[in-house]
């Protein structure tokens, strides 16, 4: 339904009209299983260059185009060999209205209350969800934000998702909370400040990990944490190594010994609390239970970013002093054990629509094949986590995908690559479009399927991401061979 004048590109910059031919503008991306991969350009239908082939080459759907609304087979249905087994990969760019991103932000800082709205361009594009160990979580996008609200909300949601999934920086605000800049695979920026590290553990865990290292160096240790603040002399870790009582008292809800909840409000201060002065969580010290003048106290956050040293005066009031040299290595050890803070973006979508018809004449057979693990799903060659239950619902790490793997249509909806790989016998059994299968070598030479009403602008090669599994596994092939 998009009219493209000759010599111009369409609204979403995915297709162009060149002399009456519909051209997919982005090059078809070939994944290669080797360390150093140069770009390999070619002129469509005339390229005769060389490229690695066989088991070390995988055609992704990036740049493949689509046959949406999928009344005919997918753009590429290619046959290949893996460990002497015949394999089929069906390649298409899916148009996803039911999609979004799950964002993990490694920080203890309070970003916003659960269910608080997340905004981009002033529009609500998602919400804050439950925090995880050392990380805050956002749920962004989804069909309700893409199509269920105003046009402006849909466009803002689509813009943010597209940028996030393509590895670009996105500015967001949380109602009643923080300003964020999120880039997949990079440190999150919170209120203009890049995060450096995630916590080593909660306050209780930190006490347990470093109890023996603090023994004999200080009389009391308090690890300040928004969730579980740890107190060494009361904690079981301190008890079992013979830590003496200190007479300390903590304001907060006591859990098991040495573990306190709700010592302060969430915030961007010490240990993810709103504290700038950690002494505010201390009540009066009890002389009858071990408090004495000169008693030493270390207060530290779960990242080691905040640390202070005190000694009790004659009135049993903590007085801050310079950090003794004997305690500096233990504070640095906390920092050393904290992992770098990153923002992780997982693309999430449901492939339950018509794109299945591009794979088989009986769409539910593809769903069942995926659920039975006979068919492997990849996104731009990247592995996916497949949700159990009905449908084809998956998540994938966008940093494992080729550059600029995502596009959009003005629906608004995201366009994402998706590949289905299975044995040739399984593909035939699920009612696949066997008449449209082409050899991998032909596709690598620039040939296109006869079902395509568009031509390709070229090819580019990209090597497999380090640590990412190869899309066509030899284990699957050996299984097929043995059967």
N, C-alpha and C positions, 0 to 999 in steps of 0.2 A: 504493500500500500504506500510505499515511499517512492515518490517521483524524483529521479535524479537526471538532471540535464547533462547533455554530452559534455565531457571534459570536467565535470564537477563530481564531488563526493557527496554522500548522503548525510543526513542529520547526525548520525552517530559516528561518522568517519570510519565506518567499517567497509563500506562498498563504494565503488565509483563507476561511472559510465565512461567507457573508453570506446568511442566509435560504435555504440550500440551493444557492447559487451559488458556484462556485469562482472566487475573485478573485485575480488577480496583483497583489500589493501595491505593488510598485515601478512608478512611471509609465513608460510607453513613452517612450523618449528619442529625440527628433528632432534630427538634426544639421542645422545651418543654416550656409550659406556666407556669413556676414556678420560684421561686426566686433562689434556690440553686440546681444546676444540676451536679451530678457527671458524669464522663465519664463511658460509659457502653460498654465494649468490648465484642465481641463474636467470635467464630469460625464459618465461614460461613456454613450454612446448619446444624450446630450441636448446635447452641446456644439455650439455654432454660432459659436464665435469664429473669428478668422482667423489664419492662419499662412502664412509664405512657402511657396510650392509650386514645382513644376517642377524645373528644373535646380539650384536652390539649396537643395533639401531632400532629406534622406536619412534613411530610417527605419532606425535601428540595432536590434539585437536586445536592447538593454538594456531590460528590462521587458516584452518581448514574450511571455514564457512559452515553453513547449515542448510538443511533441506526443510526447515520449519515451514509450514505446520506438519511436516513429517508424513505426508501422504505418499512419500516415496523413500527409498533407502537412504541411509546416512551418506554424507559426502565421501567417506573412505571406508571400505571394508577390505582389509588387507590380510593376506595369508603370509605366514612366516614360519620359520623353523626354530625350535628350541630343544636342544638335546635330542635331535632327530625326531621330535614330535611335531605334528602339524598343528599350528596355532592360528587363531583368527583374532584380529583386533578391529573393533568397530569404532570409528572416530567421528565425533561431531561436536559442534559448539552448541551447548544447550542454552536456552533462554529461560532464566529462573526468576519468577515472581516470588516463589516461596524460597527465599534465601536470606541470609544475614551473616553476621560475624560474631563470634565469641572472642572477647578480648581479655587477655590475662595481663595484668599490670603488676610487676614485681615491686611492691612497696608496702610498708606498714602504715604509711600515712593515710589518714581518713580522706577519702575522695568524695564521699557522699553517702547518705543513708540508703539502705536497701530499698529498692523500688523507686528511688529518685530518678527523675527524667534526665536523660543525656541529650544535649542539643548540639546541633551543627548548623551554621548559618541562621541561628535563632529558632530553628525548628526541632521538635522532638524526634529523635531518630532511634531511641532505645532507652534502656534503663540500667541502673546498677543492680547487680544480683548478689548472691551470697559470696562473701569473701572466702578465700582458700588460704592454705598455710603460707603466710608471707606474701600473699598476692591479693589484689582487688580484682573483681571480675565485672565485665560489662556485657550485656546482651544487646546487640545493635541490629537494626534492620528488621526483616520479617515482612510478610505480606501486608500486615495492618498498617505499617508505616509507609510501605512503598505504594500501596494502592487504596488503602482504607481511609486515608485522611485527605487533606487538601492537596492540590497540585503542587504547591510550594513545598509541603512536607515530603511528598513523594520524590520530588527532584532533589531536595537536600539529602534525603536518605540515600538515594541512588548515588549521588555525587560522593558522599562520605564513604559508602561501601566500596565504590569503584577505586577511589584513591587508596583506601586502606589495603585492599586486596592486591593492588599493583605496587605496594611498597612505598607509597607517598605519605608525607606528613599530613595529618588531619588535626585541625584545632577543634576542640570540643569543650563544652562547659557542662557541669552537673548542677542541677538546681539545688541551691543551698549548700553547695560544695565547691570543688576545686575547678580550676581551669586546667585543661590538659592539652598536650600535643603528643599524638601517638603516631609512631612509625613502626611497622612490623620489623622485628629483629633488632631494634635499637632501644636505647634507654628512654623511658618515658620522661616527659617534662611536666612537672606538677607545679602550677603557679609560677611558671617561668624558670623553675630550677630543675636541671636534669637530675634524676635519681641515679645514685651510684651503686647501691647494693640492696639486696633483700635481706631480711633478718636471718640470723643463724638458726633461730628456733624461737619458741615462745619464751617468756621469762622463766618458767619452770624448767623447760628443757635446757636453757642456757646454764642455769644453776647446776643441773645434773651433769652437763658436759664438762664444766670447768671447776667443779667443787674441789677436786684433788689439787688442782693447780693454784687455787687461792688459799688452801689450807696453810696456816702458819704465816701468811703474808698480811692478813687483814682480819679484823674481829667480826665483821659483818658485811654481807654483800646483798644488795637489793637490785634485781634486774627488772627495770620498769618496762611494762608491756600493756598495751591496751586490752588485751584479752586475758592473759594470765601472768600477773606479776609474781616473781619468785623471790623468796626470802631464805637465805642460806641456812641460818641457824635453826629454823623451824622445818625446813624441807627434809625429806627422807634422805636425800643425798648427803646433806650435812650431818644428819643424825648417825648414819652408818659409819662415817669416818671420824666421829668423835668431836664434832663442832660444838663449842660451848654456847649456852644461851646468852643472848645479848640484851634482853629486856626491851627489844624493839616492839613497837605497835604500829600497825598499818591501818589506814583508813580505807575501807573497801569491804567487799563481801568475801569472807573467808570460805574457801573450799576445803580441800584436804590440807593437812599441815604444810605451811610454807607456800601456799598457792592462793592468790587473791584475785577476785574478779572485780571489775568496775571500780578501779581505784581513781579513775578520772574519766572525763568525757573523751570520745574520739577526737583526733585532731592531727595536726602536722608537726607536733612537738616530740618529746621523748617517747620512744617506743610506740608511735602511732597514737599517742594521747594528745590532749591539748596543753600539756605541762611545759612550761618554760623553766620552772623551779621545781625540781623533783621533791624537795623537802615538804611540799604541801601535802603529800600523801602520808606523811609521818605524824602519828599522834605522840603524846608525851611518853617518854621512855620510863621503864619500870626498874627502879633500883633493886627492888626485891627479886627480880628475875634476871639480874646480871648486868644491868646498865651501870656504868662507872665513868668518872672523868678520865679522859684520855682514850676511851674506846674508839677504835678506828672503824670507819664505814666507807665502803665503795658503793656508789650508785652508778649504774651503767645501763644503757639502752640495749636492745636486742641486736643492733647493728654495730655497736661500738662507736657510733657517730657522736653520741653524748655520753660523757663520763665525768664524774666529779668525786673528790675525796674529802672526807670530813672527819673531825674528831670531836668528841663530846667535851664541853667545858665543865666547869664546876657545877653549873646548874643543869647539867645533862641536856644541853642544847647543842645540836651539831653546828660546828663552825667549819666553813670551807677552807681548805689549805691547798697548796700546790700538790699535784699528783706525784706521789713518791716514785722514784725510778723503779722500785721493786714491782710496782703494779702495772707499769707501762707495757711490758711484754704480754700480759694477759689481756689487756684491752686490745692490743694489736692482734692477738690471736682470734678474738671475736671477729674483728674486721676481716682477717684472713679467711675465716671459715664462712663468710657471707658470699653467696654467689652474686655475680654482676646482675644488676637490675635490667630487665628487658621488657618490652611490650610484645606479646605474642598475639597474632591474629589468625584465627581459624575460620575459614570459609565454611559455612554450613548451608546445606540445601537438600531439597527433596527432589529426586529424579523420578517422579511418579507420573509425569505428563506424557505428552504425545511423542517425545523424543524416543520413547521405547519402540514406537512403530518404525523408526528408522533402523532398528536392530532386528526386529522380528515382526511377522504378521500377527502374532498372538502376544500382545504386550505383557500380559501377566506371566508368561513363561520366562521372560527376562527377569522380572522381579523374583520369581521363585528360584531361578538359577543363581542370582546374586545372593539371595538369602541362604542358599545351600552351599555357598562358597565355591560353586563350580565356575562362576564368572568373577573375575577380578576387576574392580572399578579403580580407575586412576583419574586424576585431575591434572592435565598437563604433564602426565607421567608421574606425578607425585602420589604417594600412597595415601589412602583415606582410612579413617575410622568409620566403620559401618555400624550404625545403631541397630540393635536388635529390634524385633517386632516387625510390624507390617511396613511395606513400602521400601524404597531405596533412599534412605536418609543417611547422609554422610557428613563428615567434617574433614578438612584438610588444611595443613599448615601452608599458608601462602608463601612463606619464604622458601619452600621446597619446589616451587613452580617456576617455570621460565619467566623471564621479564615480560611485563605487560601482557600477562596471560588473560586478563579480563577486559571485557568491553561492556557496552550497555545498549539498550534500545529505549526509545522515548516512552515506553509503556507507562511508567518506568520499570525496568527490570535489568538485572545483570546478565551478561553473556559470559559463560564460563566453559572452558574446555572439559570434555569428559570422554573417557575411553573405556570400552568394555572388552576384556581379553579373556579368551577361553580356548579350549581345545577345539579343533575343527569338528570332531564328532559331536561334542556338546552343542556347538553352534547349529549344526544340522538338526540335532534332536529338538532344539527349542524353536524350530521353524524359521531359522535365519534366512536372509536373502542370499542364498548360495549362488544365484546367477550373477550377482554383482561383486563377487569376490575377485580382487585383483592381486597379483603377486606383489610383495613388498618392493621388489626391485623396480617394477614398473612405476610405482608411486614415487620412488626415490628419483627416477629419471624425469619426473615432472608430469607424468600422465595423471589424468583425472578420471573419476568414475563417470560413466555415461549418464548417470542420474543427475549429475550436477548441472545447474543452469548458470553457474558462475565459473570464472577462470581464476587461477591463482597468480599472485604477483611475484612469487618466487619462493625460495626456501632459505631458512637459516638453521644452522646447527648450534646446539647448546649442550654442554656436557652435563652428565648426571650430577646432582648436588651431592657433595661429600656426605657419606653416611646414609644416604637415601637408598632404599632397595631398588633393584632394577625391576621395571614393570612386568616383564615376562620372566618368571622365575624358572630356573632349571628344575626345581623340585616339582613344580606343577607339570612340567613337561615329562619328567621321569614317571610321575604318577600316571599320566596319560599313556605313556609307552608300556608300562607294566600292565595296565588294564586292557 
